[in-house]
Amino acid sequence: MSGIVLDPPTSALAGFASGLGWADLPQELRHAARRNLLNVAGCALGGRADPMIASFSAVLRGLSGGPAASEIGGGRTDPATAAFMNAAAANVQDYDDQHLPTVMHPGPVVVGAALAAAEMAGADGRTLLTAIIAGLEGACRIGNATHPGHYAGGFHITATCGVFGAALASARILGLPPERIGWAIGHAAAQSAGLVETLAGPAKSTGVGAAARAGLHAALYAQAGIAAPAAPLTGRFGFLSVMAAGAEPARITDGLGSAWETLRSSPKAYPVGVVLHPVVDACLALREEPGFDAAALLRLEVRGHPLLRIRADRPDITTGREATVSAQHVCAAALLRGRIGPGELTDAAVMDPAILALRTRVVVVEDSAISVEGATLVADFVGGQRELHVPMGRSLPDRPMTDAELEAKVGAQAAWGSPWCDADAVIARCWSAEDLPHPEPLMALLRRNAGATA
C-alpha cells in the first residue's frame, strides 16, 4: 500500500465500509436493506414506462461493452450502463425514497451501483445487502455534513452525495481494503456533479444515473491501484470545502456504526417531491370530509416550509414531469381523483380540463413555523372555511410505509412499467435476498426476456 494518510472522515468511512459485516447489522438494519432493495427494484420496473428511460437505454447501448450485468426491466448490458440505467429508472418518477433532513434520494444511486458490482463480482446476497447499508450510510452522512448550504447552493444532493454511497457500496462488494476504499471516495469526489436546475426535467436522470456509474467506476479505479487524494472531503480544495458552504465534517463520523442514517430514509408513498407528501395527505383527508365538493372550493391556500414554495410553487406547468414538483397540480389531482400515482402525473393529466381549472385556485404560502415534513391547508368554500394540518407526511421517516404497503407499491409499479414481470416472485426474492448465492436468481426475474409481451 502507498502509506497515504487519509483525512479523518475519509479514513473513518473507508474503515467502516471495509469492516462492516452482515453479523454486525441489527435486525432493523437488515430489514432496511431488504426494503431498500425491494423499493429500488419496484421503482425501476415502474420507471421503464417513461419514454426517456428507453431513450437513455438506446443511446448507451451503442456505447456498451459485454453483457455482464442487467438493466432492470431491460436486457443484459455492461455493468457501468446497468448502474446508470437502474439508478435513472428508479428515480425518474420521484417515487423512490427520501432521507431527512437532506431531502436526498439515496436508494437508486446506491442500489443501482451495488447490483452492477454484485453481478460483476458474483457476490452473495449478504454481501450485497451489507454493501447497500455501507453505501446508504456514507451518502447520507456526507449529505448531512453539507446540509443545508450544499443543496441551497444549487447542487442536486442525490447525485452529488449519492456518488459517494455508490463508491462505498461497490468497493465493499469488491472487497477492497480500507486505503483503497479511501481512494474510491477520492475518485467519487472527482466525479461529483448534479444541479438543482435539472429538476423537473429529463436531465435530472442524467445526474442520478451518472452518479451510480461514477461510483462504480471509482471503486474499479481504486481496485486497479489508481491512487486518489488523501483529503478528498476536507482538503483545501476537497468536496466539502469547494461545494458545501458551512459544511460540518464531524457530522460524517458522529455515531458512525451505532446511529444509523439508513433508518432516516424511507420509501415514498407518492411519486412527488418530499415537500409535497404532507400536502397530498392533507388533500386526501379534505376530500374525505362529509359534504366535500371540489366545485364549491373557491381558494385553497397551501402553507408550508419555505422549501415548499421554492421547490413546488409551479402553477403554470405543461408536462407530467413538472407535475411531480407542482403543488398546484398535485392538490388539484388529489382532490379530484382521490389518489396520486403515476397516472395522475402524466402529460394527459396535466392537460385535464378539470385539473387545469382547479389548480388556478391553489396558492402556495411560505410559513417558516411549519417544518419541511408538514403542511397546512386553508380551504375556502362557498359555505365556509376548513383548515387541516398534517405534521408529518405519510412515508416520511417517522411515519414509514408498512411492508404490506411497500409490496402493494412494488406490484403497482411493475404493472405500470413492466407488466410482463412476476412482481410476487420479485417481492419474495428481495425479502429473502440474504439467501442468494449470487445475484442471478433475482436479476433473472428483473430482466425482460426477448419474448416478453407488454
C-alpha positions in Angstrom: 0.0 0.0 0.0 1.0 3.6 -0.5 1.1 4.7 3.1 -1.0 7.8 2.3 -2.7 9.2 5.4 -6.4 9.8 4.6 -8.3 12.7 6.1 -10.3 11.7 9.2 -13.8 11.4 7.7 -12.5 9.6 4.6 -10.5 7.2 6.8 -13.5 6.6 9.0 -15.9 5.8 6.2 -13.3 3.6 4.5 -12.7 1.6 7.7 -16.4 1.4 8.4 -17.2 0.0 4.9 -14.4 -2.4 4.9 -15.1 -3.8 8.3 -18.9 -3.9 8.1 -20.3 -7.5 8.0 -23.8 -9.0 7.9 -23.3 -10.2 11.5 -22.7 -6.6 12.6 -26.1 -5.4 11.4 -29.0 -5.4 13.9 -32.3 -6.9 12.6 -33.8 -3.5 11.9 -30.8 -2.6 9.6 -31.1 -6.0 7.8 -34.8 -5.3 7.2 -34.0 -1.8 6.0 -31.5 -3.2 3.5 -34.1 -5.6 2.1 -36.7 -2.8 1.9 -34.3 -0.6 0.0 -33.5 -3.4 -2.4 -37.2 -4.1 -3.0 -38.2 -0.4 -3.3 -35.5 0.3 -5.9 -36.3 -2.8 -7.9 -40.0 -1.8 -7.9 -39.3 1.8 -8.8 -37.0 0.8 -11.6 -39.7 -1.6 -13.0 -42.2 1.2 -13.0 -39.7 3.7 -14.4 -39.4 1.7 -17.6 -42.7 3.2 -18.7 -41.0 6.6 -19.1 -40.0 7.1 -22.8 -36.9 8.9 -21.7 -35.6 5.8 -20.0 -35.9 4.0 -23.3 -34.0 6.8 -25.0 -31.2 6.6 -22.5 -31.0 2.9 -23.0 -30.9 3.2 -26.7 -28.1 5.8 -26.6 -26.0 3.9 -24.1 -26.5 0.6 -25.9 -24.3 1.9 -28.7 -21.5 2.6 -26.2 -21.8 -0.5 -24.0 -19.4 -3.4 -23.6 -20.0 -7.1 -23.0 -23.3 -8.2 -21.3 -22.1 -8.8 -17.8 -24.9 -7.1 -15.9 -28.7 -6.4 -16.1 -30.9 -3.5 -16.8 -34.0 -3.8 -14.5 -36.9 -4.1 -16.9 -34.5 -4.5 -19.9 -31.9 -6.9 -21.1 -28.2 -7.6 -20.3 -25.5 -4.9 -20.7 -22.2 -3.9 -19.3 -22.0 -3.1 -15.5 -21.5 0.7 -15.9 -24.5 1.0 -18.2 -26.6 -1.2 -15.8 -25.6 1.1 -12.9 -26.7 4.2 -14.8 -29.9 2.7 -16.1 -31.1 1.2 -12.9 -30.5 4.4 -10.9 -32.1 6.6 -13.6 -35.2 4.3 -13.9 -35.6 4.0 -10.2 -35.5 7.8 -9.7 -37.3 9.1 -12.8 -40.8 9.1 -11.3 -39.7 10.7 -8.0 -41.2 7.6 -6.4 -38.1 6.2 -4.8 -37.1 7.1 -1.2 -36.3 10.2 0.8 -33.8 11.0 3.6 -34.4 13.8 6.0 -33.2 16.4 6.7 -31.2 16.4 3.5 -34.1 15.6 1.1 -31.7 13.2 -0.7 -33.0 10.1 -2.5 -30.0 7.7 -1.9 -31.6 4.4 -2.8 -31.4 4.4 -6.6 -27.8 5.6 -6.8 -26.5 3.2 -4.1 -28.6 0.1 -5.0 -28.1 0.7 -8.8 -24.3 0.6 -8.4 -24.4 -2.2 -5.8 -26.4 -4.5 -8.1 -24.0 -3.9 -11.0 -21.0 -4.5 -8.8 -22.6 -7.6 -7.3 -23.2 -9.1 -10.8 -19.6 -8.4 -11.8 -18.2 -10.0 -8.6 -20.8 -12.8 -8.3 -21.4 -11.5 -4.7 -23.8 -13.4 -2.4 -26.9 -11.8 -1.0 -25.5 -11.0 2.4 -22.6 -9.1 0.8 -25.0 -7.2 -1.4 -27.2 -6.1 1.4 -24.3 -5.2 3.7 -22.8 -3.1 0.9 -26.1 -1.3 0.4 -26.1 -0.3 4.1 -22.5 0.9 3.9 -23.3 3.0 0.8 -26.5 4.5 2.2 -24.7 5.4 5.4 -21.9 7.1 3.6 -24.1 9.0 1.2 -26.5 10.3 3.9 -23.7 11.2 6.3 -21.8 13.2 3.7 -25.2 14.7 2.8 -25.7 15.7 6.5 -22.3 17.3 6.6 -23.3 19.5 3.6 -26.7 20.4 4.8 -28.2 23.0 4.2 -25.7 25.0 2.2 -24.9 22.5 -0.5 -28.5 21.9 -1.7 -29.4 25.6 -1.2 -26.4 26.5 -3.4 -27.9 24.6 -6.3 -26.3 21.2 -6.1 -28.6 18.2 -6.6 -27.6 16.3 -3.5 -29.0 12.9 -4.7 -26.3 12.9 -7.4 -23.5 14.9 -5.7 -23.5 12.9 -2.5 -25.1 9.7 -3.9 -21.9 9.1 -5.8 -20.0 8.5 -2.6 -22.6 6.0 -1.5 -22.3 4.2 -4.8 -18.5 4.1 -4.5 -18.6 2.8 -0.9 -21.2 0.1 -1.8 -19.2 -1.0 -4.9 -15.9 -1.0 -3.0 -17.4 -3.1 -0.2 -18.7 -5.7 -2.8 -15.3 -5.8 -4.5 -13.6 -6.5 -1.1 -11.2 -3.5 -1.2 -9.1 -2.8 1.8 -9.6 0.5 3.7 -6.9 2.5 1.9 -8.3 1.7 -1.5 -11.8 2.4 -0.3 -10.5 5.8 0.6 -9.2 6.1 -2.9 -12.6 5.2 -4.2 -14.0 8.1 -2.1 -11.5 10.3 -3.7 -12.4 9.2 -7.3 -16.0 9.7 -6.4 -15.2 13.3 -5.2 -13.6 13.9 -8.6 -16.8 13.0 -10.4 -19.4 14.5 -8.1 -21.9 16.5 -10.1 -25.5 17.5 -10.3 -27.6 20.7 -10.5 -31.0 21.6 -9.0 -31.6 23.4 -12.2 -32.2 20.0 -13.8 -35.1 19.0 -11.5 -38.5 18.7 -13.2 -36.7 17.9 -16.5 -35.1 14.9 -18.2 -31.6 15.9 -17.3 -32.2 15.1 -13.7 -31.9 11.5 -14.6 -28.6 12.2 -16.3 -27.1 13.3 -13.0 -28.7 10.4 -11.0 -27.6 7.7 -13.4 -24.2 9.2 -13.9 -23.7 9.2 -10.1 -24.2 5.4 -9.9 -22.0 4.8 -12.8 -19.3 7.1 -11.5 -19.4 5.4 -8.1 -18.8 2.0 -9.7 -16.0 3.4 -11.8 -14.5 5.0 -8.6 -14.3 1.6 -6.9 -12.8 0.0 -10.0 -10.2 2.7 -10.4 -9.2 2.1 -6.7 -9.2 -1.7 -7.2 -6.7 -1.1 -10.1 -4.4 0.7 -7.8 -5.0 4.2 -9.1 -4.4 6.5 -6.1 -6.6 9.4 -5.2 -6.1 12.5 -2.9 -5.5 11.9 0.8 -8.1 14.6 1.7 -10.9 14.3 -0.9 -13.5 15.6 1.6 -11.8 18.1 3.8 -8.8 19.3 1.9 -8.4 22.9 1.0 -9.9 22.1 -2.4 -11.8 19.0 -1.4 -15.5 18.3 -1.8 -16.8 19.9 1.4 -14.5 22.9 1.0 -15.5 23.6 -2.6 -19.1 22.5 -2.8 -20.7 23.0 0.6 -20.8 26.4 2.3 -20.8 26.0 6.0 -20.1 22.2 5.9 -19.7 20.3 9.2 -17.3 17.4 8.6 -17.9 16.0 12.1 -21.4 15.0 11.1 -19.9 12.4 8.8 -18.5 10.4 11.7 -20.8 11.2 14.6 -22.3 7.9 15.7 -20.9 6.0 12.7 -21.7 2.4 13.2 -24.2 3.0 16.0 -26.6 5.7 15.0 -27.9 4.6 11.6 -28.8 7.3 9.0 -30.3 4.5 6.9 -33.2 4.5 9.3 -33.8 8.2 8.4 -34.5 7.2 4.8 -37.8 5.7 3.8 -39.6 4.5 0.6 -42.0 7.1 -0.8 -45.8 6.7 -0.7 -46.3 9.1 -3.6 -44.3 9.9 -6.8 -43.8 13.6 -5.9 -41.2 15.7 -4.2 -40.7 15.2 -0.5 -42.2 18.6 0.4 -45.5 17.5 -1.2 -46.1 14.3 0.8 -47.9 16.1 3.7 -49.7 18.2 1.1 -51.1 15.1 -0.6 -52.1 13.6 2.8 -54.0 16.8 3.7 -55.8 17.0 0.3 -56.9 13.4 0.6 -58.1 14.0 4.1 -60.0 17.1 2.9 -61.6 15.1 0.1 -62.9 12.5 2.6 -64.7 15.1 4.8 -68.5 14.9 4.7 -70.1 17.1 2.0 -66.8 17.8 0.2 -67.4 19.3 -3.2 -64.5 20.4 -5.4 -66.8 22.7 -7.4 -67.5 24.7 -4.2 -63.9 25.3 -3.5 -63.1 29.0 -4.0 -59.5 29.1 -2.9 -57.0 26.6 -1.4 -54.1 28.0 0.5 -51.2 25.6 0.9 -49.0 26.7 3.8 -45.6 25.1 4.3 -41.9 25.3 4.9 -40.0 27.8 2.7 -38.7 24.8 0.7 -42.3 24.0 -0.4 -42.6 27.4 -2.1 -39.1 27.3 -3.5 -39.4 23.8 -5.0 -43.1 23.3 -5.6 -44.8 26.6 -6.3 -45.3 25.9 -10.0 -48.8 26.9 -11.2 -48.0 27.0 -15.0 -46.7 23.6 -15.7 -47.2 21.8 -19.1 -45.7 18.3 -18.6 -46.1 15.3 -16.4 -42.5 15.6 -15.3 -43.1 19.0 -14.0 -46.2 17.8 -12.2 -44.2 15.8 -9.7 -43.0 19.1 -8.2 -46.1 21.3 -8.7 -48.2 21.9 -5.6 -51.0 23.3 -7.7 -51.3 20.2 -9.9 -50.8 17.7 -7.1 -53.5 19.4 -5.0 -56.0 19.6 -7.8 -55.4 16.0 -9.0 -55.6 14.6 -5.4 -58.8 16.4 -4.7 -60.5 15.4 -8.0 -59.2 11.8 -8.3 -58.6 10.8 -4.7 -55.1 9.5 -5.3 -51.7 10.5 -6.5 -49.9 7.8 -8.5 -48.1 7.7 -11.9 -51.4 8.1 -13.7 -52.0 11.5 -12.1 -48.6 12.7 -13.2 -48.7 12.2 -17.0 -48.9 14.9 -19.7 -52.5 13.9 -20.2 -53.3 14.5 -16.6 -51.7 17.9 -16.6 -53.9 18.9 -19.5 -57.1 17.5 -18.0 -59.6 20.5 -18.1 -61.0 19.8 -14.6 -57.5 19.7 -13.1 -56.4 22.8 -15.0 -59.4 24.7 -13.7 -59.0 23.6 -10.1 -55.3 24.3 -9.9 -55.9 28.0 -10.7 -57.5 28.2 -7.2 -54.4 26.8 -5.4 -52.0 29.3 -3.8 -48.7 28.4 -2.0 -47.8 30.5 1.1 -44.5 30.3 2.9 -44.6 29.7 6.6 -41.3 29.3 8.4 -43.1 27.9 11.5 -44.0 24.8 9.6 -41.4 22.0 9.3 -40.4 20.6 6.0 -42.2 17.3 7.0 -45.6 19.1 7.5 -48.2 21.3 5.7 -51.4 23.2 6.4 -54.4 23.6 4.1 -56.8 26.5 4.4 -59.7 25.8 2.2 -62.3 28.5 1.4 -65.6 27.0 0.2 -68.9 28.7 -0.8 -70.3 27.7 2.6 -67.3 28.4 4.8 -63.7 27.6 5.6 -61.8 24.5 6.6 -58.3 24.2 7.9 -56.2 20.9 8.1 -52.7 20.4 9.4 -50.5 17.4 8.7 -47.4 17.5 10.9 -45.7 14.5 9.3 -46.4 13.3 5.7 -47.1 9.6 5.1 -43.9 7.6 4.3 -41.6 10.2 5.7 -39.0 8.5 8.0 -41.1 9.0 11.2 -44.2 7.7 9.5 -42.9 4.9 7.2 -44.9 2.7 4.9 -45.7 -0.7 6.2 -44.2 -3.7 4.4 -47.6 -4.5 3.0 -47.9 -1.0 1.6 -44.4 -1.3 0.1 -45.4 -4.6 -1.5 -48.5 -3.1 -3.0 -46.5 -0.2 -4.3 -44.0 -2.6 -6.0 -46.8 -4.6 -7.5 -48.4 -1.4 -8.9 -45.1 -0.2 -10.2 -44.4 -3.5 -12.0 -47.9 -3.4 -13.6 -47.4 0.2 -14.7 -44.0 -0.1 -16.3 -43.2 -3.8 -16.7 -46.4 -5.8 -16.9 -44.6 -8.9 -18.0 -42.8 -9.1 -14.6 -43.8 -11.6 -11.9 -44.0 -9.0 -9.1 -44.8 -11.5 -6.4 -41.7 -13.5 -7.3 -39.6 -10.3 -7.2 -41.0 -9.4 -3.8 -40.4 -12.8 -2.3 -36.8 -12.9 -3.7 -36.0 -9.5 -2.3 -37.3 -10.3 1.2 -35.0 -13.4 1.2 -32.1 -11.8 -0.5 -29.6 -12.8 2.2 -30.0 -16.4 1.0 -28.9 -15.6 -2.6 -25.7 -17.4 -3.6 -25.2 -14.8 -6.3 -27.4 -12.1 -7.9 -28.7 -14.1 -10.9 -31.8 -15.6 -9.3 -33.0 -12.0 -8.6 -31.8 -10.4 -11.7 -33.3 -13.1 -13.9 -36.7 -12.0 -12.5 -36.0 -8.3 -13.2 -34.8 -8.7 -16.8 -37.2 -8.6 -19.6 -36.9 -11.6 -21.8 -36.8 -11.0 -25.5 -40.2 -12.7 -26.0 -42.0 -11.0 -23.2 -45.1 -9.0 -24.1 -46.0 -5.6 -22.9 
